[in-house]
Amino acid sequence: MLRTIVQAGVVTVLNLRSIGQRLGASAASALGVAGVVAVFVAVLSIGEGFRATMVATGAPDAAVVFRGGTDTEMNSVLGLEQTRIIADAAGVRRGAEGPLASAELFVVVDVAKRSSGTVANVPLRGVQPAALAVHDRVRVVEGRKFETGRNEIIVGVGAAQQFRGLNLGARLRWGENEWTVVGIFESGGTIAESELWCDAGVLQPAYRRGASFQSVHVRLDSPDAFSRFKDALTSDPRLDVRVIRESEYWEEQSRMLRAVIRNLGGLVAMLMGIGAVFGALNTMYSAVAARTREIATLRALGFGGTAVVASVLVESLLLALVGGTLGGSIAFLLFNGYQTSTMNWQSFSQVAFAFRVTPALMVQGIGYSILMGLLGGMFPAIRAARLPIATALREL
């Protein structure tokens, strides 16, 4: 066993020293793998960025309440009396001005994207006065907060960056109202930064919603108060509601898009990977052909076939590893933090977010490159080990 390892090491060193003589083919193989890994990591970073935005929105001591049997705010309807019962339930934190609960509704409004000019659906959310205490990461960074009872909106920084006409002082007509942008807010990278906020009492008549809402967002006394809060609502005969932790709700909202991106990214990477494997095969077959006499000589001197196989595989894996590391680095430099927006198919509205190239994605990309290197080197390695010694030596 030790003898085989030593032989493999010797042959591998000889292989690596000869890479300079095959630099063009070796570089092409590594760059092919780099391209596949760069695309693979970049596509999956979309899903990671979207997930990070959605998950960041949830707080451990916050909950959301919808009508029973619904999965999203879009499909929910709650009456005014129901929202009051929810706000007064056990477990809801109290502040100086009452329960930290905000009955909310939202509509989607048409706004043009800055990049393409195409019209997109952007959420316009109506909130109650306690909203800034419930969503405690929201901070107005330009202008001021909207005033209760007035046709004023504040715009999330993500929406302001991605869509046209949302600058301070802009006047926009949606529903039956003309709205004025009075502030820009940020919220620590949460989904709220993709939204426009206004007074719920003004939004309701603008879209003829009467006294209805779609959800109630509450702040709890503590994360442990969730069970007490949920039990109080689900056991109340006046209510038919679904109660969920805010973090779990936003995690649910990211699943569909993440699944689509994972499947798309996997398909693209597989198709491109096939091409990269054929490139690696061509490179390694050429390497074996160029070193036929050398391999035959080593075999004649007593080097085993296992050592030859190992040396060819190591070279192929090394080229793939270099390519994978290069591709992951390219994806990180070009795409990490890149701002964009996409449709959340569960609410049919745009979400602004940033691509996120995580260490886990880099590891996945490099792992995929190693797989391509293994497949690309396997058959040439077997061919090298099976070279007839007598025939190969005649080429000397």
C-alpha positions as CSV (number, residue, x, y, z in Angstrom):
1,M,0.0,0.0,0.0
2,L,2.8,2.4,1.0
3,R,4.7,1.5,-2.2
4,T,1.6,2.4,-4.3
5,I,1.2,5.7,-2.5
6,V,4.9,6.6,-3.1
7,Q,4.6,5.7,-6.7
8,A,1.5,7.7,-7.2
9,G,3.2,10.7,-5.6
10,V,6.2,10.4,-7.9
11,V,4.1,10.1,-11.1
12,T,1.8,12.9,-10.0
13,V,4.8,15.3,-9.5
14,L,6.0,14.3,-13.0
15,N,2.5,15.1,-14.4
16,L,2.3,18.4,-12.7
17,R,5.7,19.5,-13.9
18,S,4.6,18.8,-17.5
19,I,1.5,21.0,-17.3
20,G,3.5,23.9,-18.7
21,Q,4.0,22.0,-21.9
22,R,0.2,21.7,-22.2
23,L,-0.6,25.1,-20.7
24,G,-3.2,26.1,-23.4
25,A,-5.3,22.9,-23.0
26,S,-5.0,22.9,-19.3
27,A,-6.0,26.6,-19.0
28,A,-9.0,26.0,-21.3
29,S,-10.2,23.1,-19.1
30,A,-9.8,25.1,-15.9
31,L,-11.6,28.1,-17.4
32,G,-14.5,25.9,-18.6
33,V,-15.0,24.7,-15.1
34,A,-14.7,28.3,-13.8
35,G,-17.5,29.4,-16.1
36,V,-19.8,26.7,-15.0
37,V,-19.1,27.4,-11.3
38,A,-19.5,31.1,-11.7
39,V,-22.9,30.7,-13.3
40,F,-24.0,28.1,-10.8
41,V,-23.0,30.2,-7.8
42,A,-24.4,33.4,-9.3
43,V,-27.9,31.8,-10.0
44,L,-28.1,30.3,-6.5
45,S,-27.0,33.6,-4.9
46,I,-30.3,35.0,-6.1
47,G,-32.2,32.5,-4.0
48,E,-29.9,33.1,-1.0
49,G,-30.4,36.9,-1.3
50,F,-34.1,36.6,-1.5
51,R,-34.2,34.2,1.4
52,A,-32.0,36.5,3.5
53,T,-34.3,39.4,2.9
54,M,-37.4,37.4,3.8
55,V,-35.9,35.8,6.9
56,A,-34.5,39.0,8.2
57,T,-38.0,40.4,8.3
58,G,-39.1,38.0,11.0
59,A,-38.5,38.7,14.7
60,P,-38.7,36.0,17.4
61,D,-41.2,38.0,19.5
62,A,-43.5,39.0,16.7
63,A,-46.5,37.3,15.2
64,V,-48.9,37.7,12.3
65,V,-52.6,36.9,12.2
66,F,-54.7,36.2,9.1
67,R,-58.1,34.9,8.4
68,G,-58.3,31.1,9.0
69,G,-57.5,29.0,6.0
70,T,-55.3,31.6,4.2
71,D,-51.6,31.4,3.5
72,T,-50.9,35.0,2.6
73,E,-52.1,38.5,3.4
74,M,-53.3,38.8,-0.2
75,N,-56.1,36.3,0.4
76,S,-57.0,37.3,4.0
77,V,-59.8,39.6,5.1
78,L,-60.3,40.7,8.8
79,G,-63.0,43.1,10.1
80,L,-62.4,46.0,12.4
81,E,-63.9,44.3,15.4
82,Q,-61.7,41.2,14.8
83,T,-58.6,43.3,14.7
84,R,-59.5,44.9,18.0
85,I,-60.0,41.5,19.7
86,I,-56.6,40.4,18.3
87,A,-54.9,43.5,19.6
88,D,-56.3,43.0,23.1
89,A,-55.4,39.3,23.3
90,A,-53.2,37.8,26.0
91,G,-49.5,38.0,25.3
92,V,-49.5,41.2,23.2
93,R,-47.0,43.7,24.5
94,R,-48.4,47.0,25.8
95,G,-46.8,50.4,25.3
96,A,-47.6,53.8,26.6
97,E,-50.3,54.3,23.9
98,G,-51.8,50.8,24.0
99,P,-51.2,47.4,22.5
100,L,-48.3,47.1,20.1
101,A,-50.5,45.9,17.3
102,S,-51.0,47.2,13.7
103,A,-53.9,46.1,11.6
104,E,-52.7,46.3,8.0
105,L,-53.8,46.0,4.4
106,F,-51.9,46.3,1.2
107,V,-52.6,46.8,-2.5
108,V,-50.2,46.5,-5.4
109,V,-49.6,49.6,-7.5
110,D,-47.9,50.0,-10.9
111,V,-44.5,51.6,-10.8
112,A,-41.9,51.5,-13.6
113,K,-38.5,49.9,-13.0
114,R,-35.5,52.1,-13.2
115,S,-33.4,49.6,-15.2
116,S,-35.9,48.6,-17.9
117,G,-38.9,50.9,-17.6
118,T,-41.2,48.0,-17.4
119,V,-44.2,48.3,-15.1
120,A,-44.0,46.2,-11.9
121,N,-46.3,45.5,-9.0
122,V,-45.1,47.3,-5.8
123,P,-46.9,46.8,-2.4
124,L,-48.6,49.9,-1.0
125,R,-49.2,49.0,2.7
126,G,-51.6,50.7,5.0
127,V,-50.6,50.6,8.6
128,Q,-51.9,51.9,11.9
129,P,-50.1,54.3,14.3
130,A,-48.4,51.5,16.3
131,A,-46.7,50.2,13.2
132,L,-43.3,51.8,13.9
133,A,-43.3,50.2,17.4
134,V,-44.3,46.8,16.0
135,H,-41.8,46.9,13.1
136,D,-39.2,48.4,15.3
137,R,-36.3,48.3,12.7
138,V,-38.1,50.8,10.5
139,R,-36.3,54.2,10.5
140,V,-37.1,57.2,8.4
141,V,-33.7,58.3,6.9
142,E,-34.9,61.1,4.6
143,G,-37.9,63.4,5.0
144,R,-40.5,62.5,7.6
145,K,-43.1,60.0,8.6
146,F,-46.5,60.3,6.9
147,E,-49.2,62.1,9.0
148,T,-52.3,60.2,10.0
149,G,-55.4,61.0,7.9
150,R,-53.3,62.6,5.0
151,N,-52.6,61.2,1.5
152,E,-48.9,60.8,2.3
153,I,-46.6,57.8,1.8
154,I,-43.1,56.8,2.9
155,V,-40.9,54.7,0.6
156,G,-38.6,51.8,1.4
157,V,-35.0,52.4,0.3
158,G,-35.1,49.2,-1.8
159,A,-38.1,50.5,-3.7
160,A,-36.6,53.9,-4.1
161,Q,-33.5,52.4,-5.7
162,Q,-35.3,50.0,-8.0
163,F,-38.3,52.0,-9.2
164,R,-38.8,55.4,-10.9
165,G,-40.7,58.4,-9.5
166,L,-40.5,57.6,-5.8
167,N,-38.3,60.5,-4.8
168,L,-39.1,62.9,-2.1
169,G,-41.9,65.3,-3.0
170,A,-43.2,63.1,-5.9
171,R,-46.9,63.1,-6.5
172,L,-48.5,59.9,-7.7
173,R,-52.1,58.8,-8.4
174,W,-53.2,55.4,-7.2
175,G,-56.7,54.3,-6.5
176,E,-58.9,57.4,-5.9
177,N,-56.2,59.4,-4.3
178,E,-53.2,61.5,-5.2
179,W,-50.3,60.6,-2.9
180,T,-47.2,62.6,-1.9
181,V,-43.9,61.0,-1.0
182,V,-42.8,62.6,2.2
183,G,-40.1,60.2,3.5
184,I,-37.7,57.4,2.7
185,F,-37.2,54.6,5.3
186,E,-34.9,51.7,5.8
187,S,-35.5,48.6,8.0
188,G,-32.3,46.6,8.2
189,G,-32.6,44.9,4.9
190,T,-36.1,43.4,5.5
191,I,-38.9,43.1,3.0
192,A,-40.4,46.3,4.2
193,E,-37.7,48.2,2.2
194,S,-39.5,47.0,-0.9
195,E,-42.8,48.6,0.1
196,L,-44.5,51.9,0.3
197,W,-46.3,52.7,3.6
198,C,-49.3,55.0,4.3
199,D,-52.1,55.4,6.8
200,A,-54.5,52.5,6.7
201,G,-57.4,54.8,7.3
202,V,-56.6,56.7,4.1
203,L,-55.8,53.6,2.0
204,Q,-59.1,51.9,2.8
205,P,-61.5,54.4,1.1
206,A,-59.0,55.0,-1.7
207,Y,-59.5,51.4,-2.8
208,R,-63.0,51.0,-1.4
209,R,-62.0,48.5,1.3
210,G,-64.5,49.8,3.9
211,A,-63.3,49.0,7.4
212,S,-61.5,45.8,6.4
213,F,-57.9,44.7,6.9
214,Q,-55.9,41.8,5.8
215,S,-53.6,41.0,8.7
216,V,-52.6,42.1,12.2
217,H,-48.9,42.3,13.1
218,V,-48.3,42.2,16.8
219,R,-45.3,42.4,19.2
220,L,-45.4,39.9,22.0
221,D,-44.3,40.2,25.6
222,S,-41.5,37.7,24.7
223,P,-40.9,34.8,22.2
224,D,-42.3,32.4,24.8
225,A,-45.6,34.3,24.8
226,F,-46.5,33.1,21.3
227,S,-48.3,29.9,22.5
228,R,-50.4,31.9,25.0
229,F,-51.3,34.4,22.3
230,K,-52.1,31.8,19.8
231,D,-54.3,29.8,22.2
232,A,-56.2,32.9,23.2
233,L,-57.1,33.6,19.6
234,T,-57.8,30.1,18.3
235,S,-60.1,29.3,21.3
236,D,-62.1,32.5,20.9
237,P,-65.5,31.6,19.2
238,R,-65.6,35.1,17.7
239,L,-62.6,34.5,15.6
240,D,-61.5,32.2,12.8
241,V,-57.9,33.0,12.4
242,R,-54.5,31.6,11.5
243,V,-51.7,32.7,13.9
244,I,-48.0,32.3,12.9
245,R,-44.7,33.6,14.1
246,E,-43.5,36.4,11.8
247,S,-40.2,34.6,11.1
248,E,-42.0,31.4,10.0
249,Y,-44.4,33.4,7.8
250,W,-41.6,35.1,5.9
251,E,-39.7,31.9,5.6
252,E,-42.8,30.3,4.0
253,Q,-43.0,33.3,1.6
254,S,-39.5,32.6,0.2
255,R,-39.9,28.9,-0.5
256,M,-41.6,29.0,-3.9
257,L,-39.0,31.3,-5.5
258,R,-36.1,29.5,-3.9
259,A,-37.3,26.2,-5.2
260,V,-37.6,27.6,-8.7
261,I,-34.2,29.1,-8.5
262,R,-32.6,25.9,-7.1
263,N,-34.2,23.8,-9.9
264,L,-33.2,26.3,-12.6
265,G,-29.7,26.7,-11.3
266,G,-29.3,23.0,-11.1
267,L,-30.5,22.5,-14.6
268,V,-28.3,25.2,-16.1
269,A,-25.3,23.9,-14.1
270,M,-25.9,20.4,-15.3
271,L,-26.1,21.4,-18.9
272,M,-23.0,23.6,-18.7
273,G,-21.2,21.0,-16.6
274,I,-21.6,18.4,-19.4
275,G,-19.7,20.7,-21.7
276,A,-17.0,21.3,-19.0
277,V,-16.6,17.5,-18.4
278,F,-16.1,17.0,-22.2
279,G,-13.5,19.7,-22.1
280,A,-11.7,18.0,-19.2
281,L,-11.9,14.7,-21.0
282,N,-10.3,16.2,-24.1
283,T,-7.6,17.8,-22.0
284,M,-6.7,14.7,-20.0
285,Y,-6.8,12.4,-23.1
286,S,-4.4,14.8,-24.8
287,A,-2.2,14.7,-21.7
288,V,-2.2,10.9,-21.6
289,A,-1.4,10.8,-25.4
290,A,1.5,13.2,-25.0
291,R,2.9,11.2,-22.2
292,T,2.4,7.7,-23.6
293,R,6.2,6.9,-23.8
294,E,6.7,8.3,-20.3
295,I,3.9,6.2,-18.8
296,A,5.1,3.1,-20.6
297,T,8.6,3.6,-19.3
298,L,7.4,4.0,-15.7
299,R,5.3,0.9,-16.0
300,A,8.3,-1.0,-17.4
301,L,10.3,0.2,-14.3
302,G,7.7,-1.4,-12.0
303,F,5.2,1.4,-11.4
304,G,1.7,0.0,-11.0
305,G,-1.4,0.9,-12.9
306,T,-3.0,2.3,-9.7
307,A,-0.3,4.9,-9.4
308,V,-0.8,6.0,-13.0
309,V,-4.6,6.2,-12.5
310,A,-4.1,8.3,-9.3
311,S,-1.7,10.7,-11.0
312,V,-4.1,11.4,-13.9
313,L,-7.0,11.9,-11.5
314,V,-5.0,14.2,-9.3
315,E,-4.1,16.4,-12.2
316,S,-7.7,16.5,-13.4
317,L,-9.0,17.3,-9.9
318,L,-6.3,20.0,-9.4
319,L,-7.3,21.8,-12.7
320,A,-11.0,21.5,-11.7
321,L,-10.2,22.9,-8.2
322,V,-8.4,25.9,-9.7
323,G,-11.3,26.5,-12.0
324,G,-13.9,26.1,-9.2
325,T,-12.1,28.5,-7.0
326,L,-11.7,31.0,-9.8
327,G,-15.4,30.7,-10.8
328,G,-16.6,31.1,-7.2
329,S,-14.3,34.2,-6.8
330,I,-15.7,35.7,-10.0
331,A,-19.3,35.2,-8.8
332,F,-18.4,36.8,-5.5
333,L,-16.7,39.8,-7.0
334,L,-19.4,40.4,-9.7
335,F,-22.6,39.5,-8.0
336,N,-22.3,39.6,-4.2
337,G,-24.4,42.6,-3.0
338,Y,-25.8,43.3,-6.5
339,Q,-29.2,45.0,-6.0
340,T,-32.2,43.9,-8.0
341,S,-35.9,43.1,-7.5
342,T,-38.1,40.1,-8.5
343,M,-41.6,38.9,-8.2
344,N,-42.7,37.2,-5.1
345,W,-45.2,34.8,-6.7
346,Q,-47.0,34.2,-3.4
347,S,-48.0,37.8,-3.0
348,F,-47.7,38.9,-6.7
349,S,-45.6,41.9,-5.8
350,Q,-42.0,42.9,-6.3
351,V,-39.3,42.4,-3.6
352,A,-36.1,44.3,-3.7
353,F,-33.0,42.4,-2.5
354,A,-29.3,41.9,-3.0
355,F,-27.6,38.8,-4.5
356,R,-25.8,36.9,-1.6
357,V,-22.8,34.7,-2.4
358,T,-22.4,32.9,0.9
359,P,-19.5,30.6,2.0
360,A,-21.9,27.6,1.7
361,L,-22.5,28.5,-2.0
362,M,-18.8,28.8,-2.6
363,V,-18.3,25.3,-1.1
364,Q,-21.1,23.9,-3.2
365,G,-19.5,25.4,-6.3
366,I,-16.1,24.0,-5.6
367,G,-17.6,20.7,-4.7
368,Y,-19.3,20.7,-8.1
369,S,-16.0,21.5,-9.8
370,I,-14.4,18.6,-8.1
371,L,-17.2,16.3,-9.4
372,M,-16.6,17.6,-12.9
373,G,-12.8,17.0,-12.5
374,L,-13.4,13.5,-11.3
375,L,-15.7,12.6,-14.2
376,G,-13.3,14.3,-16.7
377,G,-10.3,12.5,-15.5
378,M,-11.6,9.0,-14.8
379,F,-11.7,7.6,-18.3
380,P,-8.4,9.0,-19.4
381,A,-6.8,7.7,-16.2
382,I,-8.2,4.2,-16.9
383,R,-6.8,4.4,-20.5
384,A,-3.4,5.4,-19.2
385,A,-3.3,2.5,-16.8
386,R,-4.3,0.0,-19.6
387,L,-1.7,1.2,-22.2
388,P,0.1,-1.9,-23.5
389,I,3.7,-1.4,-22.3
390,A,5.3,-3.1,-25.3
391,T,3.3,-1.1,-27.8
392,A,3.9,2.2,-26.0
393,L,7.7,1.5,-25.7
394,R,8.0,1.1,-29.5
395,E,7.3,4.9,-29.7
396,L,10.6,5.6,-28.0
